[in-house]
Amino acid sequence: MNKKEELVSEGLVSTKLAAEFLGVSRTTLWQLMNRHELPWVHIGRARYIPKRALIQLAVDNLKWSESRFPLK
């Protein structure tokens, strides 16, 4: 399976659900897509976001204090 296939293998979500998952507005979500920080799929008139891409974006931007939240 190539990287693109792996990215979409866990499914796609609408822009509305993607924005809710990330806790951002749909405008911010569109900005992320337009800046190529978040991949998307165009099907018909709608755009869909790979679930795996949403999780990866959140992980890549995760900030925490190791002393308060140690990794197991």
PyRosetta script that sets phi, psi and omega in degrees:
from pyrosetta import init, pose_from_sequence

init()
pose = pose_from_sequence("MNKKEELVSEGLVSTKLAAEFLGVSRTTLWQLMNRHELPWVHIGRARYIPKRALIQLAVDNLKWSESRFPLK")
pose.set_psi(1, 131.7)
pose.set_omega(1, 179.6)
pose.set_phi(2, -82.6)
pose.set_psi(2, 174.0)
pose.set_omega(2, -174.6)
pose.set_phi(3, -61.9)
pose.set_psi(3, -39.1)
pose.set_omega(3, 178.8)
pose.set_phi(4, -64.6)
pose.set_psi(4, -42.4)
pose.set_omega(4, 178.7)
pose.set_phi(5, -63.8)
pose.set_psi(5, -41.1)
pose.set_omega(5, 178.3)
pose.set_phi(6, -62.3)
pose.set_psi(6, -39.9)
pose.set_omega(6, -177.3)
pose.set_phi(7, -62.3)
pose.set_psi(7, -39.0)
pose.set_omega(7, -177.5)
pose.set_phi(8, -96.6)
pose.set_psi(8, -1.7)
pose.set_omega(8, -174.2)
pose.set_phi(9, -63.1)
pose.set_psi(9, -25.5)
pose.set_omega(9, -179.9)
pose.set_phi(10, -92.3)
pose.set_psi(10, 3.9)
pose.set_omega(10, 175.6)
pose.set_phi(11, 104.8)
pose.set_psi(11, 173.6)
pose.set_omega(11, -177.0)
pose.set_phi(12, -124.1)
pose.set_psi(12, 152.8)
pose.set_omega(12, 174.9)
pose.set_phi(13, -128.8)
pose.set_psi(13, 157.3)
pose.set_omega(13, 178.8)
pose.set_phi(14, -68.4)
pose.set_psi(14, 164.4)
pose.set_omega(14, 178.1)
pose.set_phi(15, -64.4)
pose.set_psi(15, -33.4)
pose.set_omega(15, 178.4)
pose.set_phi(16, -62.7)
pose.set_psi(16, -49.5)
pose.set_omega(16, 179.8)
pose.set_phi(17, -66.7)
pose.set_psi(17, -35.8)
pose.set_omega(17, 178.6)
pose.set_phi(18, -63.6)
pose.set_psi(18, -43.8)
pose.set_omega(18, 178.8)
pose.set_phi(19, -63.5)
pose.set_psi(19, -41.4)
pose.set_omega(19, 178.1)
pose.set_phi(20, -63.4)
pose.set_psi(20, -43.1)
pose.set_omega(20, -179.8)
pose.set_phi(21, -60.3)
pose.set_psi(21, -44.2)
pose.set_omega(21, -178.5)
pose.set_phi(22, -80.3)
pose.set_psi(22, -15.5)
pose.set_omega(22, -178.1)
pose.set_phi(23, 73.9)
pose.set_psi(23, 33.5)
pose.set_omega(23, 179.4)
pose.set_phi(24, -125.0)
pose.set_psi(24, 166.8)
pose.set_omega(24, 176.6)
pose.set_phi(25, -75.0)
pose.set_psi(25, 162.8)
pose.set_omega(25, 176.9)
pose.set_phi(26, -65.7)
pose.set_psi(26, -30.4)
pose.set_omega(26, 176.6)
pose.set_phi(27, -62.2)
pose.set_psi(27, -45.8)
pose.set_omega(27, 178.2)
pose.set_phi(28, -62.7)
pose.set_psi(28, -40.5)
pose.set_omega(28, 178.3)
pose.set_phi(29, -60.6)
pose.set_psi(29, -45.1)
pose.set_omega(29, 178.6)
pose.set_phi(30, -62.6)
pose.set_psi(30, -37.4)
pose.set_omega(30, 176.9)
pose.set_phi(31, -63.3)
pose.set_psi(31, -41.2)
pose.set_omega(31, 176.9)
pose.set_phi(32, -60.7)
pose.set_psi(32, -41.7)
pose.set_omega(32, 179.4)
pose.set_phi(33, -67.3)
pose.set_psi(33, -43.8)
pose.set_omega(33, -177.6)
pose.set_phi(34, -67.9)
pose.set_psi(34, -27.2)
pose.set_omega(34, 176.8)
pose.set_phi(35, -88.0)
pose.set_psi(35, 4.9)
pose.set_omega(35, 179.7)
pose.set_phi(36, 61.9)
pose.set_psi(36, 29.9)
pose.set_omega(36, 175.2)
pose.set_phi(37, -91.0)
pose.set_psi(37, -13.2)
pose.set_omega(37, -179.2)
pose.set_phi(38, -140.6)
pose.set_psi(38, 119.7)
pose.set_omega(38, -180.0)
pose.set_phi(39, -73.7)
pose.set_psi(39, 155.3)
pose.set_omega(39, 179.3)
pose.set_phi(40, -148.1)
pose.set_psi(40, 162.8)
pose.set_omega(40, 179.1)
pose.set_phi(41, -120.8)
pose.set_psi(41, 132.8)
pose.set_omega(41, 177.8)
pose.set_phi(42, -99.4)
pose.set_psi(42, 114.0)
pose.set_omega(42, 177.6)
pose.set_phi(43, -126.1)
pose.set_psi(43, 116.4)
pose.set_omega(43, -174.4)
pose.set_phi(44, 63.6)
pose.set_psi(44, -128.6)
pose.set_omega(44, 179.2)
pose.set_phi(45, -94.9)
pose.set_psi(45, -3.9)
pose.set_omega(45, -173.6)
pose.set_phi(46, -105.2)
pose.set_psi(46, 155.8)
pose.set_omega(46, 172.2)
pose.set_phi(47, -109.1)
pose.set_psi(47, 141.9)
pose.set_omega(47, 178.0)
pose.set_phi(48, -128.5)
pose.set_psi(48, 148.5)
pose.set_omega(48, -176.9)
pose.set_phi(49, -112.7)
pose.set_psi(49, 132.1)
pose.set_omega(49, 174.9)
pose.set_phi(50, -63.3)
pose.set_psi(50, 133.2)
pose.set_omega(50, 178.9)
pose.set_phi(51, -55.8)
pose.set_psi(51, -42.0)
pose.set_omega(51, -178.3)
pose.set_phi(52, -61.7)
pose.set_psi(52, -34.8)
pose.set_omega(52, 179.4)
pose.set_phi(53, -67.2)
pose.set_psi(53, -35.9)
pose.set_omega(53, 177.9)
pose.set_phi(54, -65.1)
pose.set_psi(54, -45.2)
pose.set_omega(54, 179.3)
pose.set_phi(55, -63.4)
pose.set_psi(55, -42.9)
pose.set_omega(55, -179.2)
pose.set_phi(56, -65.0)
pose.set_psi(56, -39.5)
pose.set_omega(56, 177.8)
pose.set_phi(57, -61.9)
pose.set_psi(57, -43.5)
pose.set_omega(57, 178.7)
pose.set_phi(58, -64.1)
pose.set_psi(58, -44.3)
pose.set_omega(58, 179.4)
pose.set_phi(59, -63.0)
pose.set_psi(59, -44.1)
pose.set_omega(59, -178.7)
pose.set_phi(60, -62.9)
pose.set_psi(60, -26.5)
pose.set_omega(60, -177.8)
pose.set_phi(61, -104.9)
pose.set_psi(61, 7.2)
pose.set_omega(61, -179.2)
pose.set_phi(62, -69.8)
pose.set_psi(62, 131.1)
pose.set_omega(62, 176.8)
pose.set_phi(63, -129.1)
pose.set_psi(63, 135.0)
pose.set_omega(63, 179.7)
pose.set_phi(64, -156.0)
pose.set_psi(64, 165.5)
pose.set_omega(64, 176.7)
pose.set_phi(65, -96.3)
pose.set_psi(65, 118.1)
pose.set_omega(65, -179.2)
pose.set_phi(66, -58.3)
pose.set_psi(66, -34.4)
pose.set_omega(66, -178.2)
pose.set_phi(67, -72.1)
pose.set_psi(67, -31.3)
pose.set_omega(67, 180.0)
pose.set_phi(68, -85.9)
pose.set_psi(68, -33.0)
pose.set_omega(68, -177.4)
pose.set_phi(69, -133.0)
pose.set_psi(69, 74.1)
pose.set_omega(69, -177.6)
pose.set_phi(70, -64.6)
pose.set_psi(70, 142.5)
pose.set_omega(70, 175.7)
pose.set_phi(71, -77.1)
pose.set_psi(71, 138.7)
pose.set_omega(71, -178.9)
pose.set_phi(72, -86.7)
pose.dump_pdb("model.pdb")
